[in-house]
């Protein structure tokens, strides 16, 4: 069962030539993949957000207490 929005898009695409339909379909595929990636990223971020906040707060305390050391990027 498709929504009215999908039915509208299908009707619009049917009025286009086949090569233009292919181009539009490819753009839609890429757009949908980007949306899925963004959804996965947001879901992952939401799962770890409290941990990130706790780490940032811990780092601020270490800096304030003079316990933090400059990061040596060569040792990463």
Secondary structure, DSSP 8 states (H G I E B T S, - for coil): ---HHHHHHHHHHHTS-HHHHHHHHHHHHHHHHHHHHHHHHHHHHHHHHHHHHHHHHHHHHHHHTT------GGG-
